[in-house]
Amino acid sequence: MMIRSNFARRAAFFAATTAALALALQSAPARAESGWGLLNMTQGVTEMSRRIYDLHMLIFWVCVVIAVVVFAAMIWSIAFYRKSQGAVADTTLVHNTKVEIVWTAVPVIILIAMAVPAARTLVEIEDTTKTELTIKVTGFQWGWNYDYLDKGVTFFSRLDRKSDAARELGSGVDPNTVDHYLLNVDNPLVVPVGTKVRLLVTGADVIHSWWVPAFGVKKDGIPGFVNEAWFDIDADKVGLYRGQCAELCGRDHGFMPIVVDARSKEDFAAWLKEKAAQQKEAAAPAAAATPTASAPAATTPIAGVESPATATPSANKPAAAAMLAKANAG
């Protein structure tokens, strides 16, 4: 009876603990995905990212099959050809031509079979033709400058102020209270869905790397060079997508996030028009305040010296006549 009573109490305690834990998990705020779901690549929101994922899975399963065959042969050899089973090592075997041909030809065939889809995917990744929008991306320590070529829009994007304040030592701010801590920016890159967007990626100071996993894009920005990349977000995948600089670009490297705001084509067109108008209006006063190159520079008169521009011709004639007469007399 005592054993049953202890067992009943422990069972009741376990049930109560489980219920309390389940209730706590339900009431807790949603967190980012973690655990086993992060071990594999993401399929992304572009056709190219899914092709990269399919290639990755194909190579993965080829490696799994090779590993199973190799380890099965090793385990079978260890189990059935051990000394306790009466096996005797063949000390006269030097080489076997057939075996050597097989273990050379088979890996070559496997590599060729894997190289064909890999090469096809790499060619498609580098195909930046037929793009509809071109954006120049320049990496700085520590932020990104986006220039919509021929659109009259350019802006700088950096870590948002809340994350920047929370990361400071002794700030007293709990990072858990900051939305998307270290993964949010003040000015996201705005692009349209269903549009092939071309990126011209470079660096202003050191090497950076523009990386957004959902797009299947990771391109280095190297000072003095311009690299190309592209993406085409699915038409039904409107939303925010986040990434980071994937290059060790120096101190505070981990505080250089990327946020892409994917909008419908109509919303993007309206945003681009409004942004261009705002920047044009902001640039107008500065242009008006800058003196034109054709305007004559103002000169400050020196005391006692008559400026050539202000000297009267009649005042200069007697002096010139006197000098001429003196020269003739001499």
C-alpha positions in Angstrom: 0.0 0.0 0.0 2.8 2.4 0.8 4.5 1.7 -2.5 1.3 2.4 -4.4 0.7 5.6 -2.4 4.2 6.9 -3.2 3.7 6.0 -6.8 0.4 7.8 -6.9 1.9 10.9 -5.3 4.8 10.9 -7.8 2.4 10.4 -10.7 0.2 13.3 -9.6 3.2 15.5 -9.1 4.5 14.6 -12.6 1.1 15.4 -14.1 0.8 18.7 -12.4 4.4 19.7 -13.4 3.7 18.8 -17.0 0.4 20.8 -17.1 2.1 23.8 -15.6 5.0 23.6 -18.1 2.5 23.3 -21.0 0.6 26.3 -19.7 3.8 28.3 -19.4 4.9 27.5 -22.9 1.5 28.5 -24.3 1.7 31.9 -22.5 5.3 32.6 -23.3 6.0 34.9 -26.2 6.9 33.4 -29.5 10.6 33.0 -30.1 12.7 32.4 -33.2 12.9 28.9 -34.6 15.6 26.8 -33.0 16.8 23.3 -32.6 16.6 20.6 -35.3 14.9 22.9 -37.7 18.0 25.0 -38.1 20.4 22.1 -39.0 19.4 22.1 -42.6 19.3 24.8 -45.3 16.1 26.9 -45.8 14.2 26.4 -49.0 13.7 30.2 -49.3 11.2 32.3 -51.1 12.8 32.4 -54.6 13.0 29.8 -57.3 16.8 29.9 -57.3 16.9 29.3 -53.5 14.8 26.2 -53.9 17.1 24.9 -56.7 20.1 25.4 -54.5 18.2 23.5 -51.7 17.4 20.7 -54.1 21.0 20.5 -55.2 22.1 20.4 -51.6 19.7 17.6 -50.7 20.8 15.6 -53.8 24.5 15.8 -52.8 23.5 15.0 -49.2 21.8 11.8 -50.1 24.6 10.8 -52.4 27.0 11.2 -49.5 24.6 9.2 -47.3 24.6 6.3 -49.7 28.4 6.3 -50.0 28.7 6.4 -46.2 26.3 3.5 -45.8 28.2 1.4 -48.3 31.6 2.2 -47.0 30.7 1.7 -43.3 28.7 -1.5 -44.0 31.8 -3.0 -45.8 34.0 -2.0 -42.9 31.6 -3.4 -40.3 31.1 -6.6 -42.3 34.9 -7.1 -42.7 35.5 -6.5 -39.0 32.7 -8.9 -37.9 33.5 -11.8 -40.3 37.2 -11.5 -40.9 38.6 -11.2 -37.4 41.2 -13.4 -35.9 38.8 -15.1 -33.5 36.9 -16.4 -36.5 40.1 -18.0 -37.9 40.9 -15.3 -40.5 44.5 -15.2 -41.6 45.9 -12.1 -43.2 47.1 -12.4 -46.8 50.7 -11.1 -46.6 51.4 -11.9 -50.3 48.8 -9.5 -51.7 50.5 -6.5 -53.4 47.8 -5.1 -55.7 44.8 -6.1 -57.6 44.3 -4.4 -61.0 40.6 -5.0 -61.2 40.0 -3.6 -57.7 42.1 -0.5 -58.4 40.2 0.2 -61.7 36.9 -0.2 -59.9 37.7 2.1 -56.9 39.1 4.7 -59.3 36.3 4.6 -61.9 33.4 4.6 -59.5 34.3 7.8 -57.7 35.0 9.5 -61.0 31.5 8.5 -62.3 30.0 9.8 -59.0 31.8 13.1 -59.2 30.8 13.6 -62.9 27.1 12.8 -62.0 27.2 15.4 -59.2 29.1 18.0 -61.3 26.4 18.2 -64.0 23.5 19.6 -61.8 26.0 21.6 -59.8 27.4 23.4 -62.9 23.9 24.0 -64.2 22.9 25.6 -61.0 26.0 27.8 -60.8 25.4 29.0 -64.3 21.9 30.1 -63.4 23.1 31.8 -60.3 25.4 34.0 -62.4 22.8 34.8 -65.0 21.9 38.5 -64.4 20.3 39.1 -67.7 16.7 40.3 -68.1 16.7 42.1 -64.8 14.0 44.8 -64.2 15.6 46.7 -61.3 19.3 47.4 -60.4 20.4 48.4 -57.0 24.0 49.2 -56.0 24.9 47.8 -52.5 27.9 49.3 -50.8 29.1 47.9 -47.5 30.5 50.2 -44.8 31.7 49.6 -41.3 29.0 49.0 -40.2 26.0 49.4 -42.5 24.8 49.3 -46.1 24.2 52.0 -48.6 21.5 51.2 -51.2 21.4 53.2 -54.5 18.5 52.5 -56.8 20.3 53.3 -60.1 18.5 55.7 -62.4 15.6 56.0 -59.9 16.9 59.0 -57.8 16.7 57.1 -54.5 19.7 56.3 -52.2 19.8 55.8 -48.5 21.9 54.3 -45.7 20.8 51.3 -43.6 22.3 50.4 -40.2 21.4 48.6 -36.9 18.3 50.1 -35.4 18.7 52.4 -32.3 17.0 50.1 -29.8 19.3 47.1 -30.6 22.3 49.5 -30.7 21.4 50.8 -27.2 20.7 47.4 -25.8 24.0 45.9 -26.9 26.1 48.5 -25.1 27.9 47.2 -22.0 26.0 48.3 -18.8 23.1 49.6 -20.8 20.6 48.0 -18.4 18.4 47.0 -21.3 17.2 43.4 -21.5 17.9 42.2 -25.1 14.8 40.0 -24.8 12.6 43.1 -24.7 13.9 44.3 -28.1 12.1 43.0 -31.1 14.4 41.2 -33.5 17.5 42.0 -31.4 20.5 42.7 -33.6 18.5 41.7 -36.7 16.6 45.0 -37.3 17.6 48.2 -39.2 16.4 51.8 -39.4 15.9 51.8 -43.2 15.2 48.4 -44.8 15.8 47.7 -48.5 12.5 47.9 -50.3 12.0 45.7 -53.4 9.0 44.4 -55.4 8.0 40.8 -55.5 7.7 39.0 -58.8 10.6 41.1 -60.2 14.1 40.1 -61.1 16.3 42.4 -59.0 20.0 42.8 -59.8 22.5 43.7 -57.1 25.9 45.4 -57.7 27.8 44.6 -54.5 31.0 46.4 -53.5 32.8 47.6 -50.3 33.9 51.0 -49.3 36.5 50.1 -46.7 37.0 46.4 -46.0 35.4 43.2 -47.4 31.8 42.7 -46.5 29.3 40.0 -47.6 25.6 40.7 -48.3 23.7 37.5 -47.2 20.0 36.9 -47.1 19.4 33.1 -46.6 15.7 33.2 -47.8 16.9 34.5 -51.2 19.8 32.1 -51.6 22.1 35.1 -52.1 25.5 35.6 -50.4 27.8 37.9 -52.3 31.1 39.5 -51.2 31.5 43.3 -51.4 35.2 43.9 -52.1 36.6 47.5 -52.2 37.6 48.3 -55.8 35.5 45.5 -57.3 31.9 45.1 -58.2 30.2 41.7 -57.9 26.8 40.8 -59.3 23.9 38.9 -57.7 20.2 38.7 -58.3 17.0 37.4 -56.8 13.3 37.1 -57.8 10.9 36.8 -54.8 7.8 34.8 -55.4 4.8 37.0 -56.2 2.9 35.7 -53.1 5.8 36.1 -50.6 5.3 39.7 -49.5 7.0 40.4 -46.1 10.2 41.1 -44.3 13.3 39.0 -44.8 16.4 39.2 -42.6 20.1 38.5 -43.1 23.5 39.7 -41.9 27.0 40.5 -43.2 28.7 37.1 -43.6 32.2 38.4 -43.6 34.5 39.1 -40.6 34.7 42.9 -41.4 36.2 43.9 -38.1 35.1 45.0 -34.7 31.3 45.1 -34.3 30.9 42.8 -37.3 28.0 41.1 -35.6 26.0 44.3 -35.6 25.5 44.7 -39.3 22.1 43.2 -40.2 20.2 43.3 -43.4 16.4 43.7 -43.7 14.6 43.4 -47.0 11.0 44.7 -47.2 9.3 42.8 -50.1 6.2 44.6 -51.3 3.7 44.2 -54.2 4.7 46.0 -57.4 2.0 48.6 -56.9 3.2 49.4 -53.3 6.8 49.5 -54.4 6.1 51.9 -57.2 4.3 54.2 -54.9 7.1 54.0 -52.3 9.7 54.6 -54.9 7.9 57.7 -56.3 7.4 59.1 -52.8 11.0 58.5 -51.8 12.4 60.0 -55.0 10.2 63.1 -54.5 11.4 63.5 -50.9 15.0 63.2 -51.7 14.7 65.6 -54.7 12.9 68.1 -52.5 15.6 67.8 -49.8 18.4 68.3 -52.4 16.8 71.4 -53.9 17.8 73.9 -51.1 21.3 72.6 -51.0 21.7 73.0 -54.8 20.3 76.6 -54.6 22.7 77.5 -51.9 25.7 76.4 -53.9 27.2 79.3 -56.0 27.4 78.6 -59.8 30.8 78.3 -61.4 30.1 81.1 -63.9 29.5 83.7 -61.2 32.5 86.1 -60.7 34.2 85.8 -57.3 33.7 88.8 -55.1 37.0 90.6 -54.3 37.8 92.6 -51.2 39.4 96.0 -52.0 42.7 96.8 -50.3 43.1 100.2 -48.7 44.9 102.7 -50.8 44.9 100.5 -53.9 42.5 101.1 -56.7 41.0 98.0 -58.2 41.4 97.7 -62.0 37.8 97.0 -62.3 36.8 100.3 -60.5 39.6 102.5 -62.0 38.2 105.2 -64.4 39.9 105.4 -67.8 40.0 109.2 -67.7 42.0 109.2 -64.4 44.6 106.9 -65.9 45.2 108.8 -69.2 47.2 111.8 -67.7 49.4 109.5 -65.8 50.1 107.4 -68.9 50.9 110.6 -71.0 53.4 111.8 -68.4 55.2 108.5 -68.4 55.4 108.5 -72.2 56.8 112.1 -72.3 59.4 111.2 -69.7 60.5 108.2 -71.7 60.9 110.2 -74.9 62.9 112.9 -73.2 65.3 110.4 -71.8 
